Amino acid sequence: MLKVSHNLKLHRIKAGLTQLELARRLGVRERVITFWETGRSEPHIEQAVDIARILQAEPKEVFPNMFVGC
C-alpha cells in the first residue's frame, strides 16, 4: 500500500492540487485523501480512475498495484 500512497501524493502535488481541492473534486472529505496518502486505506477502483483523470495521469501510473497488466 505504501507505493500507492506515495504515487498518489506525488501526482497530486505535480498537478498543483491540495488535499482539500482533490477531495472536493471527488466529493469526499479531506481526511479520506489523507488516509489514502498515508497508506491507511486505498480508494475503490472507480475512485482511482476518477483520481487519475483529475490528476491528468494514467490510472496505472498513480495506482500501479490496482492496474497490473493494463
PDB file of N, H, CA, C and O in Angstrom:
ATOM      1  N   MET A   1       0.823  -1.203   0.000  1.00  0.00           N
ATOM      2  CA  MET A   1       0.000   0.000   0.000  1.00  0.00           C
ATOM      3  C   MET A   1       0.864   1.262   0.000  1.00  0.00           C
ATOM      4  O   MET A   1       0.400   2.322  -0.419  1.00  0.00           O
ATOM      5  N   LEU A   2       2.077   1.165   0.451  1.00  0.00           N
ATOM      6  H   LEU A   2       2.453   0.303   0.791  1.00  0.00           H
ATOM      7  CA  LEU A   2       2.950   2.338   0.519  1.00  0.00           C
ATOM      8  C   LEU A   2       3.161   2.955  -0.855  1.00  0.00           C
ATOM      9  O   LEU A   2       3.136   4.178  -0.989  1.00  0.00           O
ATOM     10  N   LYS A   3       3.369   2.136  -1.872  1.00  0.00           N
ATOM     11  H   LYS A   3       3.390   1.142  -1.763  1.00  0.00           H
ATOM     12  CA  LYS A   3       3.623   2.660  -3.203  1.00  0.00           C
ATOM     13  C   LYS A   3       2.424   3.461  -3.715  1.00  0.00           C
ATOM     14  O   LYS A   3       2.598   4.520  -4.318  1.00  0.00           O
ATOM     15  N   VAL A   4       1.223   2.965  -3.480  1.00  0.00           N
ATOM     16  H   VAL A   4       1.081   2.105  -2.990  1.00  0.00           H
ATOM     17  CA  VAL A   4       0.014   3.690  -3.900  1.00  0.00           C
ATOM     18  C   VAL A   4      -0.029   5.045  -3.216  1.00  0.00           C
ATOM     19  O   VAL A   4      -0.260   6.061  -3.872  1.00  0.00           O
ATOM     20  N   SER A   5       0.187   5.075  -1.925  1.00  0.00           N
ATOM     21  H   SER A   5       0.375   4.250  -1.392  1.00  0.00           H
ATOM     22  CA  SER A   5       0.108   6.336  -1.196  1.00  0.00           C
ATOM     23  C   SER A   5       1.174   7.317  -1.676  1.00  0.00           C
ATOM     24  O   SER A   5       0.902   8.507  -1.836  1.00  0.00           O
ATOM     25  N   HIS A   6       2.371   6.821  -1.902  1.00  0.00           N
ATOM     26  H   HIS A   6       2.592   5.854  -1.771  1.00  0.00           H
ATOM     27  CA  HIS A   6       3.468   7.671  -2.362  1.00  0.00           C
ATOM     28  C   HIS A   6       3.167   8.240  -3.756  1.00  0.00           C
ATOM     29  O   HIS A   6       3.325   9.439  -3.990  1.00  0.00           O
ATOM     30  N   ASN A   7       2.738   7.384  -4.665  1.00  0.00           N
ATOM     31  H   ASN A   7       2.609   6.411  -4.475  1.00  0.00           H
ATOM     32  CA  ASN A   7       2.415   7.831  -6.025  1.00  0.00           C
ATOM     33  C   ASN A   7       1.275   8.834  -6.037  1.00  0.00           C
ATOM     34  O   ASN A   7       1.325   9.832  -6.757  1.00  0.00           O
ATOM     35  N   LEU A   8       0.262   8.575  -5.252  1.00  0.00           N
ATOM     36  H   LEU A   8       0.221   7.765  -4.667  1.00  0.00           H
ATOM     37  CA  LEU A   8      -0.887   9.481  -5.207  1.00  0.00           C
ATOM     38  C   LEU A   8      -0.445  10.873  -4.773  1.00  0.00           C
ATOM     39  O   LEU A   8      -0.802  11.867  -5.406  1.00  0.00           O
ATOM     40  N   LYS A   9       0.318  10.942  -3.712  1.00  0.00           N
ATOM     41  H   LYS A   9       0.608  10.135  -3.199  1.00  0.00           H
ATOM     42  CA  LYS A   9       0.771  12.246  -3.218  1.00  0.00           C
ATOM     43  C   LYS A   9       1.639  12.963  -4.252  1.00  0.00           C
ATOM     44  O   LYS A   9       1.468  14.159  -4.486  1.00  0.00           O
ATOM     45  N   LEU A  10       2.562  12.237  -4.866  1.00  0.00           N
ATOM     46  H   LEU A  10       2.701  11.265  -4.676  1.00  0.00           H
ATOM     47  CA  LEU A  10       3.427  12.851  -5.875  1.00  0.00           C
ATOM     48  C   LEU A  10       2.621  13.405  -7.054  1.00  0.00           C
ATOM     49  O   LEU A  10       2.857  14.528  -7.498  1.00  0.00           O
ATOM     50  N   HIS A  11       1.687  12.627  -7.549  1.00  0.00           N
ATOM     51  H   HIS A  11       1.496  11.714  -7.189  1.00  0.00           H
ATOM     52  CA  HIS A  11       0.877  13.076  -8.684  1.00  0.00           C
ATOM     53  C   HIS A  11      -0.032  14.240  -8.297  1.00  0.00           C
ATOM     54  O   HIS A  11      -0.259  15.140  -9.106  1.00  0.00           O
ATOM     55  N   ARG A  12      -0.552  14.235  -7.073  1.00  0.00           N
ATOM     56  H   ARG A  12      -0.367  13.504  -6.415  1.00  0.00           H
ATOM     57  CA  ARG A  12      -1.400  15.342  -6.620  1.00  0.00           C
ATOM     58  C   ARG A  12      -0.598  16.636  -6.563  1.00  0.00           C
ATOM     59  O   ARG A  12      -1.056  17.684  -7.019  1.00  0.00           O
ATOM     60  N   ILE A  13       0.588  16.552  -6.005  1.00  0.00           N
ATOM     61  H   ILE A  13       0.960  15.700  -5.634  1.00  0.00           H
ATOM     62  CA  ILE A  13       1.443  17.739  -5.905  1.00  0.00           C
ATOM     63  C   ILE A  13       1.851  18.212  -7.297  1.00  0.00           C
ATOM     64  O   ILE A  13       1.840  19.410  -7.581  1.00  0.00           O
ATOM     65  N   LYS A  14       2.208  17.269  -8.156  1.00  0.00           N
ATOM     66  H   LYS A  14       2.217  16.296  -7.925  1.00  0.00           H
ATOM     67  CA  LYS A  14       2.587  17.612  -9.526  1.00  0.00           C
ATOM     68  C   LYS A  14       1.441  18.314 -10.256  1.00  0.00           C
ATOM     69  O   LYS A  14       1.677  19.194 -11.083  1.00  0.00           O
ATOM     70  N   ALA A  15       0.210  17.926  -9.954  1.00  0.00           N
ATOM     71  H   ALA A  15       0.018  17.211  -9.282  1.00  0.00           H
ATOM     72  CA  ALA A  15      -0.962  18.552 -10.566  1.00  0.00           C
ATOM     73  C   ALA A  15      -1.283  19.908  -9.933  1.00  0.00           C
ATOM     74  O   ALA A  15      -2.159  20.627 -10.414  1.00  0.00           O
ATOM     75  N   GLY A  16      -0.582  20.251  -8.867  1.00  0.00           N
ATOM     76  H   GLY A  16       0.130  19.667  -8.477  1.00  0.00           H
ATOM     77  CA  GLY A  16      -0.792  21.544  -8.212  1.00  0.00           C
ATOM     78  C   GLY A  16      -2.047  21.612  -7.364  1.00  0.00           C
ATOM     79  O   GLY A  16      -2.615  22.688  -7.172  1.00  0.00           O
ATOM     80  N   LEU A  17      -2.485  20.465  -6.856  1.00  0.00           N
ATOM     81  H   LEU A  17      -2.024  19.591  -7.012  1.00  0.00           H
ATOM     82  CA  LEU A  17      -3.695  20.421  -6.043  1.00  0.00           C
ATOM     83  C   LEU A  17      -3.365  20.161  -4.581  1.00  0.00           C
ATOM     84  O   LEU A  17      -2.426  19.431  -4.263  1.00  0.00           O
ATOM     85  N   THR A  18      -4.139  20.759  -3.709  1.00  0.00           N
ATOM     86  H   THR A  18      -4.902  21.352  -3.968  1.00  0.00           H
ATOM     87  CA  THR A  18      -4.043  20.440  -2.292  1.00  0.00           C
ATOM     88  C   THR A  18      -4.922  19.225  -2.028  1.00  0.00           C
ATOM     89  O   THR A  18      -5.718  18.823  -2.877  1.00  0.00           O
ATOM     90  N   GLN A  19      -4.771  18.654  -0.858  1.00  0.00           N
ATOM     91  H   GLN A  19      -4.125  18.980  -0.168  1.00  0.00           H
ATOM     92  CA  GLN A  19      -5.647  17.544  -0.482  1.00  0.00           C
ATOM     93  C   GLN A  19      -7.103  17.996  -0.488  1.00  0.00           C
ATOM     94  O   GLN A  19      -7.984  17.260  -0.932  1.00  0.00           O
ATOM     95  N   LEU A  20      -7.351  19.188  -0.004  1.00  0.00           N
ATOM     96  H   LEU A  20      -6.635  19.786   0.356  1.00  0.00           H
ATOM     97  CA  LEU A  20      -8.717  19.702   0.046  1.00  0.00           C
ATOM     98  C   LEU A  20      -9.303  19.876  -1.358  1.00  0.00           C
ATOM     99  O   LEU A  20     -10.462  19.533  -1.592  1.00  0.00           O
ATOM    100  N   GLU A  21      -8.524  20.395  -2.274  1.00  0.00           N
ATOM    101  H   GLU A  21      -7.582  20.674  -2.085  1.00  0.00           H
ATOM    102  CA  GLU A  21      -9.006  20.575  -3.649  1.00  0.00           C
ATOM    103  C   GLU A  21      -9.335  19.235  -4.301  1.00  0.00           C
ATOM    104  O   GLU A  21     -10.366  19.097  -4.960  1.00  0.00           O
ATOM    105  N   LEU A  22      -8.462  18.255  -4.119  1.00  0.00           N
ATOM    106  H   LEU A  22      -7.625  18.367  -3.584  1.00  0.00           H
ATOM    107  CA  LEU A  22      -8.728  16.931  -4.681  1.00  0.00           C
ATOM    108  C   LEU A  22      -9.971  16.321  -4.032  1.00  0.00           C
ATOM    109  O   LEU A  22     -10.811  15.736  -4.716  1.00  0.00           O
ATOM    110  N   ALA A  23     -10.080  16.457  -2.741  1.00  0.00           N
ATOM    111  H   ALA A  23      -9.397  16.933  -2.186  1.00  0.00           H
ATOM    112  CA  ALA A  23     -11.243  15.919  -2.029  1.00  0.00           C
ATOM    113  C   ALA A  23     -12.539  16.536  -2.557  1.00  0.00           C
ATOM    114  O   ALA A  23     -13.516  15.825  -2.788  1.00  0.00           O
ATOM    115  N   ARG A  24     -12.549  17.829  -2.744  1.00  0.00           N
ATOM    116  H   ARG A  24     -11.755  18.407  -2.556  1.00  0.00           H
ATOM    117  CA  ARG A  24     -13.757  18.499  -3.246  1.00  0.00           C
ATOM    118  C   ARG A  24     -14.118  18.023  -4.646  1.00  0.00           C
ATOM    119  O   ARG A  24     -15.296  17.829  -4.946  1.00  0.00           O
ATOM    120  N   ARG A  25     -13.128  17.833  -5.501  1.00  0.00           N
ATOM    121  H   ARG A  25     -12.171  17.990  -5.257  1.00  0.00           H
ATOM    122  CA  ARG A  25     -13.402  17.362  -6.865  1.00  0.00           C
ATOM    123  C   ARG A  25     -13.947  15.938  -6.870  1.00  0.00           C
ATOM    124  O   ARG A  25     -14.723  15.566  -7.750  1.00  0.00           O
ATOM    125  N   LEU A  26     -13.538  15.150  -5.886  1.00  0.00           N
ATOM    126  H   LEU A  26     -12.907  15.452  -5.171  1.00  0.00           H
ATOM    127  CA  LEU A  26     -14.003  13.765  -5.798  1.00  0.00           C
ATOM    128  C   LEU A  26     -15.281  13.616  -4.997  1.00  0.00           C
ATOM    129  O   LEU A  26     -15.943  12.580  -5.056  1.00  0.00           O
ATOM    130  N   GLY A  27     -15.627  14.656  -4.244  1.00  0.00           N
ATOM    131  H   GLY A  27     -15.089  15.497  -4.196  1.00  0.00           H
ATOM    132  CA  GLY A  27     -16.822  14.584  -3.402  1.00  0.00           C
ATOM    133  C   GLY A  27     -16.610  13.762  -2.141  1.00  0.00           C
ATOM    134  O   GLY A  27     -17.527  13.098  -1.658  1.00  0.00           O
ATOM    135  N   VAL A  28     -15.374  13.814  -1.605  1.00  0.00           N
ATOM    136  H   VAL A  28     -14.629  14.354  -1.998  1.00  0.00           H
ATOM    137  CA  VAL A  28     -15.058  13.120  -0.360  1.00  0.00           C
ATOM    138  C   VAL A  28     -14.490  14.128   0.634  1.00  0.00           C
ATOM    139  O   VAL A  28     -14.188  15.266   0.277  1.00  0.00           O
ATOM    140  N   ARG A  29     -14.352  13.700   1.867  1.00  0.00           N
ATOM    141  H   ARG A  29     -14.597  12.775   2.156  1.00  0.00           H
ATOM    142  CA  ARG A  29     -13.740  14.569   2.878  1.00  0.00           C
ATOM    143  C   ARG A  29     -12.220  14.586   2.726  1.00  0.00           C
ATOM    144  O   ARG A  29     -11.623  13.621   2.248  1.00  0.00           O
ATOM    145  N   GLU A  30     -11.619  15.669   3.130  1.00  0.00           N
ATOM    146  H   GLU A  30     -12.105  16.452   3.518  1.00  0.00           H
ATOM    147  CA  GLU A  30     -10.163  15.795   3.052  1.00  0.00           C
ATOM    148  C   GLU A  30      -9.465  14.664   3.809  1.00  0.00           C
ATOM    149  O   GLU A  30      -8.394  14.212   3.405  1.00  0.00           O
ATOM    150  N   ARG A  31     -10.061  14.219   4.883  1.00  0.00           N
ATOM    151  H   ARG A  31     -10.931  14.587   5.212  1.00  0.00           H
ATOM    152  CA  ARG A  31      -9.497  13.143   5.692  1.00  0.00           C
ATOM    153  C   ARG A  31      -9.316  11.859   4.863  1.00  0.00           C
ATOM    154  O   ARG A  31      -8.380  11.092   5.092  1.00  0.00           O
ATOM    155  N   VAL A  32     -10.210  11.637   3.913  1.00  0.00           N
ATOM    156  H   VAL A  32     -10.971  12.260   3.727  1.00  0.00           H
ATOM    157  CA  VAL A  32     -10.105  10.452   3.056  1.00  0.00           C
ATOM    158  C   VAL A  32      -8.819  10.510   2.230  1.00  0.00           C
ATOM    159  O   VAL A  32      -8.116   9.509   2.092  1.00  0.00           O
ATOM    160  N   ILE A  33      -8.521  11.682   1.687  1.00  0.00           N
ATOM    161  H   ILE A  33      -9.092  12.495   1.799  1.00  0.00           H
ATOM    162  CA  ILE A  33      -7.288  11.858   0.909  1.00  0.00           C
ATOM    163  C   ILE A  33      -6.080  11.609   1.814  1.00  0.00           C
ATOM    164  O   ILE A  33      -5.123  10.948   1.411  1.00  0.00           O
ATOM    165  N   THR A  34      -6.129  12.134   3.020  1.00  0.00           N
ATOM    166  H   THR A  34      -6.906  12.671   3.347  1.00  0.00           H
ATOM    167  CA  THR A  34      -5.047  11.926   3.982  1.00  0.00           C
ATOM    168  C   THR A  34      -4.850  10.437   4.247  1.00  0.00           C
ATOM    169  O   THR A  34      -3.716   9.959   4.269  1.00  0.00           O
ATOM    170  N   PHE A  35      -5.933   9.704   4.446  1.00  0.00           N
ATOM    171  H   PHE A  35      -6.855  10.092   4.428  1.00  0.00           H
ATOM    172  CA  PHE A  35      -5.839   8.263   4.690  1.00  0.00           C
ATOM    173  C   PHE A  35      -5.206   7.552   3.495  1.00  0.00           C
ATOM    174  O   PHE A  35      -4.371   6.666   3.672  1.00  0.00           O
ATOM    175  N   TRP A  36      -5.596   7.933   2.291  1.00  0.00           N
ATOM    176  H   TRP A  36      -6.275   8.653   2.147  1.00  0.00           H
ATOM    177  CA  TRP A  36      -5.020   7.308   1.098  1.00  0.00           C
ATOM    178  C   TRP A  36      -3.539   7.624   0.985  1.00  0.00           C
ATOM    179  O   TRP A  36      -2.741   6.748   0.653  1.00  0.00           O
ATOM    180  N   GLU A  37      -3.168   8.860   1.258  1.00  0.00           N
ATOM    181  H   GLU A  37      -3.816   9.572   1.529  1.00  0.00           H
ATOM    182  CA  GLU A  37      -1.771   9.273   1.103  1.00  0.00           C
ATOM    183  C   GLU A  37      -0.859   8.758   2.214  1.00  0.00           C
ATOM    184  O   GLU A  37       0.361   8.743   2.052  1.00  0.00           O
ATOM    185  N   THR A  38      -1.424   8.345   3.318  1.00  0.00           N
ATOM    186  H   THR A  38      -2.415   8.357   3.450  1.00  0.00           H
ATOM    187  CA  THR A  38      -0.618   7.794   4.399  1.00  0.00           C
ATOM    188  C   THR A  38      -0.682   6.270   4.440  1.00  0.00           C
ATOM    189  O   THR A  38      -0.080   5.644   5.312  1.00  0.00           O
ATOM    190  N   GLY A  39      -1.406   5.679   3.504  1.00  0.00           N
ATOM    191  H   GLY A  39      -1.895   6.188   2.796  1.00  0.00           H
ATOM    192  CA  GLY A  39      -1.479   4.229   3.422  1.00  0.00           C
ATOM    193  C   GLY A  39      -2.448   3.578   4.388  1.00  0.00           C
ATOM    194  O   GLY A  39      -2.432   2.358   4.552  1.00  0.00           O
ATOM    195  N   ARG A  40      -3.287   4.368   5.028  1.00  0.00           N
ATOM    196  H   ARG A  40      -3.299   5.359   4.896  1.00  0.00           H
ATOM    197  CA  ARG A  40      -4.260   3.810   5.968  1.00  0.00           C
ATOM    198  C   ARG A  40      -5.410   3.121   5.249  1.00  0.00           C
ATOM    199  O   ARG A  40      -6.054   2.232   5.805  1.00  0.00           O
ATOM    200  N   SER A  41      -5.665   3.531   4.016  1.00  0.00           N
ATOM    201  H   SER A  41      -5.141   4.254   3.564  1.00  0.00           H
ATOM    202  CA  SER A  41      -6.690   2.902   3.192  1.00  0.00           C
ATOM    203  C   SER A  41      -6.377   3.204   1.736  1.00  0.00           C
ATOM    204  O   SER A  41      -5.463   3.970   1.432  1.00  0.00           O
ATOM    205  N   GLU A  42      -7.141   2.596   0.841  1.00  0.00           N
ATOM    206  H   GLU A  42      -7.883   1.973   1.088  1.00  0.00           H
ATOM    207  CA  GLU A  42      -6.970   2.827  -0.594  1.00  0.00           C
ATOM    208  C   GLU A  42      -8.324   3.158  -1.200  1.00  0.00           C
ATOM    209  O   GLU A  42      -9.359   2.734  -0.685  1.00  0.00           O
ATOM    210  N   PRO A  43      -8.320   3.910  -2.287  1.00  0.00           N
ATOM    211  CA  PRO A  43      -9.586   4.214  -2.952  1.00  0.00           C
ATOM    212  C   PRO A  43     -10.139   2.971  -3.647  1.00  0.00           C
ATOM    213  O   PRO A  43      -9.402   2.035  -3.958  1.00  0.00           O
ATOM    214  N   HIS A  44     -11.449   2.983  -3.882  1.00  0.00           N
ATOM    215  H   HIS A  44     -12.047   3.743  -3.628  1.00  0.00           H
ATOM    216  CA  HIS A  44     -12.068   1.942  -4.691  1.00  0.00           C
ATOM    217  C   HIS A  44     -11.603   2.131  -6.132  1.00  0.00           C
ATOM    218  O   HIS A  44     -11.149   3.214  -6.503  1.00  0.00           O
ATOM    219  N   ILE A  45     -11.712   1.110  -6.919  1.00  0.00           N
ATOM    220  H   ILE A  45     -12.081   0.231  -6.617  1.00  0.00           H
ATOM    221  CA  ILE A  45     -11.236   1.143  -8.299  1.00  0.00           C
ATOM    222  C   ILE A  45     -11.872   2.283  -9.095  1.00  0.00           C
ATOM    223  O   ILE A  45     -11.196   2.931  -9.893  1.00  0.00           O
ATOM    224  N   GLU A  46     -13.157   2.528  -8.885  1.00  0.00           N
ATOM    225  H   GLU A  46     -13.706   2.001  -8.236  1.00  0.00           H
ATOM    226  CA  GLU A  46     -13.839   3.611  -9.600  1.00  0.00           C
ATOM    227  C   GLU A  46     -13.276   4.969  -9.193  1.00  0.00           C
ATOM    228  O   GLU A  46     -13.111   5.858 -10.029  1.00  0.00           O
ATOM    229  N   GLN A  47     -12.985   5.119  -7.910  1.00  0.00           N
ATOM    230  H   GLN A  47     -13.119   4.396  -7.231  1.00  0.00           H
ATOM    231  CA  GLN A  47     -12.386   6.361  -7.427  1.00  0.00           C
ATOM    232  C   GLN A  47     -10.983   6.532  -7.988  1.00  0.00           C
ATOM    233  O   GLN A  47     -10.573   7.646  -8.315  1.00  0.00           O
ATOM    234  N   ALA A  48     -10.252   5.439  -8.099  1.00  0.00           N
ATOM    235  H   ALA A  48     -10.586   4.535  -7.833  1.00  0.00           H
ATOM    236  CA  ALA A  48      -8.889   5.502  -8.628  1.00  0.00           C
ATOM    237  C   ALA A  48      -8.891   6.027 -10.061  1.00  0.00           C
ATOM    238  O   ALA A  48      -8.027   6.821 -10.434  1.00  0.00           O
ATOM    239  N   VAL A  49      -9.846   5.593 -10.851  1.00  0.00           N
ATOM    240  H   VAL A  49     -10.547   4.948 -10.548  1.00  0.00           H
ATOM    241  CA  VAL A  49      -9.957   6.065 -12.236  1.00  0.00           C
ATOM    242  C   VAL A  49     -10.285   7.558 -12.246  1.00  0.00           C
ATOM    243  O   VAL A  49      -9.709   8.314 -13.028  1.00  0.00           O
ATOM    244  N   ASP A  50     -11.204   7.983 -11.387  1.00  0.00           N
ATOM    245  H   ASP A  50     -11.672   7.369 -10.752  1.00  0.00           H
ATOM    246  CA  ASP A  50     -11.553   9.406 -11.297  1.00  0.00           C
ATOM    247  C   ASP A  50     -10.362  10.244 -10.840  1.00  0.00           C
ATOM    248  O   ASP A  50     -10.120  11.329 -11.368  1.00  0.00           O
ATOM    249  N   ILE A  51      -9.628   9.743  -9.866  1.00  0.00           N
ATOM    250  H   ILE A  51      -9.824   8.862  -9.437  1.00  0.00           H
ATOM    251  CA  ILE A  51      -8.454  10.460  -9.360  1.00  0.00           C
ATOM    252  C   ILE A  51      -7.434  10.650 -10.472  1.00  0.00           C
ATOM    253  O   ILE A  51      -6.920  11.751 -10.669  1.00  0.00           O
ATOM    254  N   ALA A  52      -7.144   9.586 -11.191  1.00  0.00           N
ATOM    255  H   ALA A  52      -7.561   8.691 -11.030  1.00  0.00           H
ATOM    256  CA  ALA A  52      -6.170   9.672 -12.285  1.00  0.00           C
ATOM    257  C   ALA A  52      -6.616  10.690 -13.324  1.00  0.00           C
ATOM    258  O   ALA A  52      -5.801  11.464 -13.827  1.00  0.00           O
ATOM    259  N   ARG A  53      -7.907  10.694 -13.648  1.00  0.00           N
ATOM    260  H   ARG A  53      -8.569  10.065 -13.239  1.00  0.00           H
ATOM    261  CA  ARG A  53      -8.435  11.665 -14.619  1.00  0.00           C
ATOM    262  C   ARG A  53      -8.223  13.086 -14.116  1.00  0.00           C
ATOM    263  O   ARG A  53      -7.766  13.950 -14.865  1.00  0.00           O
ATOM    264  N   ILE A  54      -8.548  13.332 -12.861  1.00  0.00           N
ATOM    265  H   ILE A  54      -8.918  12.631 -12.252  1.00  0.00           H
ATOM    266  CA  ILE A  54      -8.385  14.668 -12.270  1.00  0.00           C
ATOM    267  C   ILE A  54      -6.912  15.078 -12.277  1.00  0.00           C
ATOM    268  O   ILE A  54      -6.585  16.238 -12.529  1.00  0.00           O
ATOM    269  N   LEU A  55      -6.032  14.123 -12.000  1.00  0.00           N
ATOM    270  H   LEU A  55      -6.298  13.181 -11.796  1.00  0.00           H
ATOM    271  CA  LEU A  55      -4.600  14.412 -11.937  1.00  0.00           C
ATOM    272  C   LEU A  55      -3.932  14.379 -13.310  1.00  0.00           C
ATOM    273  O   LEU A  55      -2.722  14.575 -13.425  1.00  0.00           O
ATOM    274  N   GLN A  56      -4.725  14.133 -14.345  1.00  0.00           N
ATOM    275  H   GLN A  56      -5.708  13.974 -14.252  1.00  0.00           H
ATOM    276  CA  GLN A  56      -4.252  14.065 -15.725  1.00  0.00           C
ATOM    277  C   GLN A  56      -3.113  13.056 -15.865  1.00  0.00           C
ATOM    278  O   GLN A  56      -2.054  13.354 -16.417  1.00  0.00           O
ATOM    279  N   ALA A  57      -3.364  11.864 -15.351  1.00  0.00           N
ATOM    280  H   ALA A  57      -4.225  11.622 -14.903  1.00  0.00           H
ATOM    281  CA  ALA A  57      -2.382  10.777 -15.404  1.00  0.00           C
ATOM    282  C   ALA A  57      -3.103   9.487 -15.767  1.00  0.00           C
ATOM    283  O   ALA A  57      -4.328   9.399 -15.686  1.00  0.00           O
ATOM    284  N   GLU A  58      -2.339   8.511 -16.159  1.00  0.00           N
ATOM    285  H   GLU A  58      -1.344   8.583 -16.225  1.00  0.00           H
ATOM    286  CA  GLU A  58      -2.884   7.183 -16.422  1.00  0.00           C
ATOM    287  C   GLU A  58      -3.128   6.498 -15.077  1.00  0.00           C
ATOM    288  O   GLU A  58      -2.300   6.605 -14.172  1.00  0.00           O
ATOM    289  N   PRO A  59      -4.250   5.798 -14.937  1.00  0.00           N
ATOM    290  CA  PRO A  59      -4.506   5.101 -13.667  1.00  0.00           C
ATOM    291  C   PRO A  59      -3.360   4.200 -13.223  1.00  0.00           C
ATOM    292  O   PRO A  59      -3.053   4.140 -12.032  1.00  0.00           O
ATOM    293  N   LYS A  60      -2.723   3.498 -14.157  1.00  0.00           N
ATOM    294  H   LYS A  60      -2.973   3.546 -15.124  1.00  0.00           H
ATOM    295  CA  LYS A  60      -1.638   2.586 -13.773  1.00  0.00           C
ATOM    296  C   LYS A  60      -0.386   3.323 -13.309  1.00  0.00           C
ATOM    297  O   LYS A  60       0.462   2.727 -12.646  1.00  0.00           O
ATOM    298  N   GLU A  61      -0.252   4.610 -13.645  1.00  0.00           N
ATOM    299  H   GLU A  61      -0.941   5.094 -14.184  1.00  0.00           H
ATOM    300  CA  GLU A  61       0.877   5.407 -13.144  1.00  0.00           C
ATOM    301  C   GLU A  61       0.676   5.764 -11.676  1.00  0.00           C
ATOM    302  O   GLU A  61       1.608   5.712 -10.873  1.00  0.00           O
ATOM    303  N   VAL A  62      -0.550   6.124 -11.346  1.00  0.00           N
ATOM    304  H   VAL A  62      -1.307   6.166 -11.998  1.00  0.00           H
ATOM    305  CA  VAL A  62      -0.848   6.544  -9.974  1.00  0.00           C
ATOM    306  C   VAL A  62      -1.066   5.334  -9.068  1.00  0.00           C
ATOM    307  O   VAL A  62      -0.651   5.334  -7.909  1.00  0.00           O
ATOM    308  N   PHE A  63      -1.718   4.310  -9.603  1.00  0.00           N
ATOM    309  H   PHE A  63      -2.054   4.310 -10.545  1.00  0.00           H
ATOM    310  CA  PHE A  63      -2.085   3.127  -8.830  1.00  0.00           C
ATOM    311  C   PHE A  63      -1.564   1.853  -9.491  1.00  0.00           C
ATOM    312  O   PHE A  63      -2.358   1.043  -9.969  1.00  0.00           O
ATOM    313  N   PRO A  64      -0.252   1.663  -9.527  1.00  0.00           N
ATOM    314  CA  PRO A  64       0.314   0.509 -10.238  1.00  0.00           C
ATOM    315  C   PRO A  64      -0.170  -0.844  -9.712  1.00  0.00           C
ATOM    316  O   PRO A  64      -0.292  -1.794 -10.486  1.00  0.00           O
ATOM    317  N   ASN A  65      -0.444  -0.945  -8.422  1.00  0.00           N
ATOM    318  H   ASN A  65      -0.345  -0.174  -7.793  1.00  0.00           H
ATOM    319  CA  ASN A  65      -0.888  -2.211  -7.836  1.00  0.00           C
ATOM    320  C   ASN A  65      -2.313  -2.562  -8.269  1.00  0.00           C
ATOM    321  O   ASN A  65      -2.665  -3.740  -8.332  1.00  0.00           O
ATOM    322  N   MET A  66      -3.127  -1.560  -8.563  1.00  0.00           N
ATOM    323  H   MET A  66      -2.841  -0.603  -8.511  1.00  0.00           H
ATOM    324  CA  MET A  66      -4.524  -1.797  -8.926  1.00  0.00           C
ATOM    325  C   MET A  66      -4.687  -2.115 -10.393  1.00  0.00           C
ATOM    326  O   MET A  66      -5.626  -2.814 -10.772  1.00  0.00           O
ATOM    327  N   PHE A  67      -3.804  -1.625 -11.214  1.00  0.00           N
ATOM    328  H   PHE A  67      -3.041  -1.058 -10.906  1.00  0.00           H
ATOM    329  CA  PHE A  67      -3.952  -1.751 -12.668  1.00  0.00           C
ATOM    330  C   PHE A  67      -2.803  -2.543 -13.272  1.00  0.00           C
ATOM    331  O   PHE A  67      -2.219  -2.131 -14.275  1.00  0.00           O
ATOM    332  N   VAL A  68      -2.487  -3.643 -12.683  1.00  0.00           N
ATOM    333  H   VAL A  68      -2.961  -3.978 -11.868  1.00  0.00           H
ATOM    334  CA  VAL A  68      -1.422  -4.526 -13.166  1.00  0.00           C
ATOM    335  C   VAL A  68      -1.869  -5.133 -14.497  1.00  0.00           C
ATOM    336  O   VAL A  68      -2.964  -5.683 -14.607  1.00  0.00           O
ATOM    337  N   GLY A  69      -1.009  -5.024 -15.494  1.00  0.00           N
ATOM    338  H   GLY A  69      -0.119  -4.578 -15.404  1.00  0.00           H
ATOM    339  CA  GLY A  69      -1.304  -5.609 -16.794  1.00  0.00           C
ATOM    340  C   GLY A  69      -2.228  -4.800 -17.675  1.00  0.00           C
ATOM    341  O   GLY A  69      -2.641  -5.272 -18.735  1.00  0.00           O
ATOM    342  N   CYS A  70      -2.560  -3.593 -17.259  1.00  0.00           N
ATOM    343  H   CYS A  70      -2.225  -3.210 -16.398  1.00  0.00           H
ATOM    344  CA  CYS A  70      -3.456  -2.744 -18.077  1.00  0.00           C
ATOM    345  C   CYS A  70      -2.665  -1.899 -19.042  1.00  0.00           C
ATOM    346  O   CYS A  70      -3.244  -1.127 -19.806  1.00  0.00           O
TER     347      CYS A  70
END
